[in-house]
Amino acid sequence: SLTTPATYVSRTSIMPSQQSGGGGGGLASLGNLAGLGGLGALSNMTSGIKSSDEMFIALMRSQSVQSALIEQFKLKERYGARNTEEARQALNLNVAILADKKSGMLFVDAQDKDPKFAAQLANAQVKELNIILSRLAVTEAQQRRAYYEQQIIKTQTKIPQLELEYKEAQKSSGLEVASLLSEAGTLPGQIAAKELQLQVLSRFATAQNPDLKRLAVEISALRAQMARYELSKTDPKTSEPNKSGQVAENTKSNFVQKATQAYNTLKIQEALLDGYVKQLELAKVDEAKEGPAVQVVDEARAPEMRAKPERKKLVLAYLVTGLIIAFVLAALRALLRHVRSTPEGLQRWSQLKRAWGFA
């Protein structure tokens, strides 16, 4: 019992935040935001998970978290593993994750021969959990932030190409399209901004929402104003031009129309980009209010007392085992003496030895 190395266990207690708790928190928001640009994949992943506790335990047992821990602490060398899979198995044996259903808290127990290393391993497990949660975007605010970041990247990629197309179309038309549209140049952008607000609001509000109805009316009014502007710019044909003049006029009109369309498309994308940036800032503010997905209640510290072996129980177990072995050996020796004490028994013993090949 004295030669058995001591093992120390360090515990970290964590509590999932209310936003990511089961029921109406982050798990429920995954279904509400399932339509935002493919972000509903995470909702499908968590649909079979009964509670946030099970989700957090599954994430801490995931390959991403364990691989990061193996690389950070060089667990292959520490556990004598030949490959990463053996290191993961050893890590699962040395790290236990428990859930208290009554309090809703999670406990991460890490054991090692070094008490300081056990505390570091338990705390690192929680840090890696927060890292993967921030990457997966579990809460509603994180979902919105990830969505707007993706849309900003896509829009920023489109704008340079649209600017090039607009310049080429304007050069072909030979006119300053921006000056022609100065009277209604802001209309496409206004329409795009209102449509963006309507799209975002429709994700969270019902059709009876007054803000939703107001945006729909404003978009209809702006579209009607844009249509009246386009009609007012149409020149009536009072005279019958010759064929060559008509062809030239039609060609020029087509170039102007293409340049106008390119200009409107560019302004719409710029307005969308501005709207995405504003919505991203709001999502970041909401995300900052939420705080971390899990909160550390008790940080793991180097334990002063060993968890195992329990010397008294070990001595008692060794004592009982030794007595049983001694009793069996004594009984065998007594039986052997009894057999060899008589000539008949000695003869049988010799025959038995020859049969076993010892004679």
C-alpha positions in Angstrom: 0.0 0.0 0.0 2.9 2.4 0.6 4.4 1.8 -2.8 1.1 2.6 -4.6 1.5 6.1 -6.1 -0.9 8.8 -4.8 -3.5 10.2 -7.2 -5.0 13.7 -6.8 -8.4 14.8 -8.0 -9.2 18.5 -8.8 -12.7 19.7 -9.5 -14.1 22.7 -11.5 -17.8 23.6 -11.0 -19.5 25.4 -13.8 -23.0 26.7 -14.3 -24.6 27.2 -17.8 -25.9 30.7 -18.3 -29.6 31.4 -18.5 -29.4 32.3 -22.2 -27.9 28.8 -23.0 -30.0 26.9 -20.5 -32.6 24.3 -21.4 -36.1 25.4 -22.5 -36.4 29.0 -23.6 -32.7 29.8 -23.9 -30.1 29.3 -26.6 -31.3 25.9 -27.6 -34.7 27.2 -28.3 -33.3 30.1 -30.3 -31.7 27.6 -32.7 -35.1 26.7 -34.0 -36.2 30.3 -34.3 -33.1 31.3 -36.3 -33.1 28.1 -38.4 -33.8 30.1 -41.6 -30.9 32.5 -41.4 -28.5 31.5 -44.1 -27.9 27.8 -43.2 -27.3 28.5 -39.5 -30.1 26.1 -38.7 -27.6 23.2 -39.1 -26.6 23.6 -35.5 -30.3 23.4 -34.5 -30.5 20.0 -36.3 -27.4 18.9 -34.5 -28.9 19.7 -31.1 -32.4 18.6 -31.8 -31.7 15.1 -30.3 -30.1 16.5 -27.1 -32.5 16.6 -24.2 -30.9 19.4 -22.1 -28.0 21.9 -22.2 -26.1 19.7 -19.7 -25.9 16.8 -22.2 -24.9 19.2 -24.9 -22.0 20.7 -22.9 -20.8 17.2 -21.9 -20.9 16.1 -25.5 -18.9 19.2 -26.5 -16.3 18.6 -23.8 -16.0 15.0 -25.0 -15.7 16.1 -28.7 -12.6 15.6 -30.8 -12.0 19.3 -31.1 -11.7 19.9 -27.4 -9.8 16.7 -26.6 -7.3 17.3 -29.5 -6.6 20.8 -28.2 -6.0 19.5 -24.7 -3.7 16.7 -26.0 -1.6 19.2 -27.9 -1.6 21.8 -25.2 -0.4 19.5 -22.4 1.5 17.0 -24.5 -0.6 14.1 -23.2 0.8 11.6 -25.6 4.1 11.7 -23.8 2.5 12.0 -20.4 0.3 9.0 -20.7 2.7 7.0 -22.9 0.2 6.8 -25.8 1.3 5.6 -29.2 -1.2 7.8 -31.1 -3.9 10.4 -30.6 -6.7 7.8 -30.1 -4.9 6.2 -27.2 -4.3 9.6 -25.7 -8.0 10.4 -26.0 -8.9 7.1 -24.3 -6.5 7.9 -21.4 -7.9 11.4 -21.2 -11.4 10.0 -20.8 -10.3 7.8 -18.0 -8.6 10.7 -16.2 -11.3 13.3 -16.7 -14.8 12.8 -15.4 -17.7 15.1 -16.3 -20.7 14.9 -14.0 -24.1 16.7 -14.1 -26.3 17.6 -11.1 -29.8 17.5 -12.4 -31.2 19.3 -9.3 -28.9 22.3 -9.3 -28.2 22.3 -13.1 -24.4 22.5 -12.4 -21.7 20.6 -14.1 -18.6 19.2 -12.4 -15.3 18.5 -14.2 -13.0 16.2 -12.2 -9.4 15.7 -13.4 -7.1 13.2 -11.7 -3.3 13.0 -11.9 -0.3 12.1 -9.9 0.6 15.8 -9.9 -2.0 18.0 -8.0 -1.0 21.1 -9.9 -1.4 19.4 -13.3 -4.8 18.0 -12.3 -6.0 21.5 -11.5 -4.7 22.9 -14.8 -6.3 20.1 -16.8 -9.7 20.7 -15.2 -9.6 24.5 -15.8 -8.4 24.0 -19.4 -11.4 21.8 -20.1 -13.7 24.7 -19.3 -11.7 27.2 -21.3 -11.8 24.9 -24.4 -15.6 24.5 -23.9 -16.1 28.3 -24.0 -13.9 28.5 -27.1 -15.9 26.0 -29.0 -19.2 27.6 -27.8 -18.1 30.9 -29.2 -17.2 29.3 -32.5 -20.5 27.4 -32.8 -22.7 30.4 -31.8 -25.2 28.8 -29.6 -27.2 31.7 -28.2 -29.5 33.9 -30.2 -27.2 36.9 -30.2 -24.3 34.8 -31.3 -26.4 33.3 -34.1 -27.3 36.8 -35.3 -23.7 38.0 -35.1 -22.5 35.0 -37.1 -25.2 35.6 -39.7 -24.4 39.3 -40.2 -20.7 38.6 -40.4 -21.3 36.2 -43.2 -23.5 38.6 -45.1 -21.0 41.4 -44.7 -18.3 39.3 -46.2 -20.5 38.3 -49.1 -21.6 41.9 -49.8 -18.1 43.2 -49.6 -17.1 40.6 -52.2 -19.9 41.7 -54.6 -19.4 45.5 -54.4 -16.0 45.8 -56.3 -17.4 43.7 -59.2 -20.6 45.8 -59.2 -18.5 49.0 -59.3 -16.5 47.7 -62.3 -19.7 46.7 -64.1 -21.2 50.2 -63.4 -18.2 52.0 -64.7 -18.1 49.9 -67.9 -21.8 50.5 -68.5 -21.5 54.2 -67.8 -18.6 54.5 -70.2 -20.6 52.7 -72.9 -23.6 55.0 -72.4 -21.5 58.2 -72.5 -23.6 59.8 -69.8 -23.2 60.5 -66.1 -25.8 58.1 -64.8 -25.4 59.3 -61.2 -26.4 62.8 -62.1 -29.4 61.6 -64.1 -30.6 59.7 -61.0 -29.7 62.4 -58.5 -33.4 63.1 -58.1 -34.2 59.6 -57.0 -30.7 58.3 -56.4 -31.4 57.5 -52.8 -34.6 55.6 -53.5 -33.0 52.2 -54.3 -30.9 52.4 -51.2 -33.9 53.4 -49.1 -35.9 50.5 -50.5 -33.1 48.1 -49.8 -32.6 49.3 -46.2 -36.3 49.0 -45.5 -36.4 45.5 -47.0 -33.5 44.5 -44.8 -35.3 45.7 -41.7 -38.4 43.8 -42.8 -36.4 40.6 -43.4 -34.8 40.7 -40.0 -37.9 41.7 -38.1 -39.9 38.9 -39.8 -37.6 36.3 -38.2 -38.7 37.3 -34.7 -42.2 38.9 -35.1 -45.6 37.7 -36.2 -47.5 39.1 -39.2 -49.7 41.2 -36.8 -46.7 43.1 -35.5 -47.3 46.9 -36.0 -43.6 47.6 -37.0 -43.8 44.8 -39.6 -46.9 46.4 -41.1 -45.4 49.9 -41.0 -42.3 48.7 -42.9 -44.4 47.0 -45.5 -46.4 50.2 -46.1 -43.2 52.3 -46.4 -41.7 49.9 -48.9 -44.8 50.0 -51.0 -44.8 53.8 -51.0 -41.1 54.0 -52.0 -41.6 51.5 -54.8 -44.5 53.6 -56.1 -42.4 56.7 -56.0 -39.6 54.9 -57.9 -42.1 53.8 -60.5 -43.5 57.3 -61.0 -39.9 58.6 -61.4 -39.1 56.1 -64.1 -42.4 57.0 -65.9 -41.6 60.7 -65.8 -38.3 60.1 -67.4 -39.8 58.4 -70.4 -39.8 60.8 -73.3 -42.9 60.5 -75.7 -42.2 59.9 -79.3 -43.8 62.7 -81.3 -42.2 62.2 -84.6 -41.2 59.2 -86.6 -37.4 59.1 -86.8 -35.5 57.5 -89.6 -34.4 54.0 -89.2 -30.7 54.7 -88.7 -31.6 57.4 -86.1 -34.0 55.0 -84.4 -31.4 52.3 -84.2 -28.8 54.7 -82.7 -31.4 56.0 -80.2 -32.4 52.5 -79.2 -28.8 51.5 -78.7 -28.1 54.5 -76.6 -31.2 53.9 -74.6 -30.2 50.3 -74.0 -26.7 51.5 -72.7 -28.4 54.0 -70.5 -30.8 51.4 -69.1 -27.9 49.0 -68.4 -25.9 51.7 -66.7 -29.0 52.7 -64.6 -29.6 49.1 -63.6 -25.9 48.7 -62.6 -26.0 51.9 -60.6 -29.2 50.9 -58.8 -27.7 47.4 -58.0 -24.6 49.0 -56.7 -26.5 51.4 -54.4 -28.7 48.6 -53.2 -25.6 46.5 -52.2 -24.0 49.5 -50.5 -27.2 50.1 -48.5 -27.4 46.4 -47.6 -23.8 46.6 -46.4 -24.5 49.6 -44.2 -27.6 47.8 -42.8 -25.6 44.7 -42.1 -22.9 46.6 -40.3 -25.5 48.3 -38.0 -27.3 45.1 -37.3 -23.9 43.4 -36.5 -23.1 46.1 -33.9 -26.5 45.6 -32.3 -25.9 41.8 -32.2 -22.5 42.3 -30.6 -24.0 44.5 -27.9 -26.6 41.8 -27.2 -23.9 39.2 -27.1 -21.9 41.2 -24.6 -25.0 41.5 -22.4 -25.4 37.7 -22.4 -21.9 37.0 -21.0 -20.1 33.7 -21.3 -22.1 30.6 -22.2 -20.9 28.9 -19.0 -19.8 30.5 -15.8 -17.2 29.1 -13.5 -18.5 28.7 -9.9 -15.4 27.1 -8.4 -12.1 27.2 -10.2 -10.0 24.1 -9.8 -7.1 24.4 -7.4 -4.2 22.0 -6.6 -5.7 19.6 -4.0 -3.8 19.2 -0.7 -5.1 15.7 0.1 -4.8 12.7 -2.2 -8.0 11.1 -3.5 -6.6 7.6 -3.8 -5.3 5.2 -2.7 -7.1 5.0 0.6 -4.3 3.4 2.6 -6.5 1.9 5.4 -8.9 0.3 3.0 -6.0 -0.9 0.9 -4.2 -2.5 3.9 -7.4 -4.2 4.9 -8.0 -5.5 1.4 -4.4 -6.8 1.2 -4.8 -8.4 4.7 -7.9 -10.2 3.8 -6.5 -11.4 0.5 -3.3 -12.6 2.2 -5.2 -14.5 4.8 -7.3 -16.3 2.1 -4.2 -17.2 0.1 -2.4 -18.4 3.3 -5.5 -20.5 4.3 -5.6 -22.2 0.8 -1.8 -22.9 0.9 -2.0 -24.3 4.4 -4.9 -26.6 3.4 -3.0 -27.8 0.4 0.1 -28.6 2.4 -1.9 -30.4 5.1 -3.6 -32.5 2.4 -0.2 -33.3 0.9 1.2 -34.4 4.3 -1.8 -36.6 4.9 -1.4 -38.3 1.5 2.3 -38.9 1.9 1.9 -40.3 5.5 0.7 -43.7 4.4 2.4 -46.2 2.0 -0.8 -46.4 -0.1 -1.0 -42.6 -0.3 2.7 -42.4 -1.2 2.3 -44.9 -4.0 -0.7 -42.9 -5.4 1.3 -39.7 -5.1 4.2 -41.3 -7.1 1.7 -42.4 -9.8 0.2 -38.9 -9.9 3.7 -37.3 -10.4 4.5 -39.8 -13.2 1.2 -39.0 -14.9 1.9 -35.3 -14.7 5.4 -35.8 -16.0 7.2 -34.7 -12.8 8.8 -38.1 -12.0 
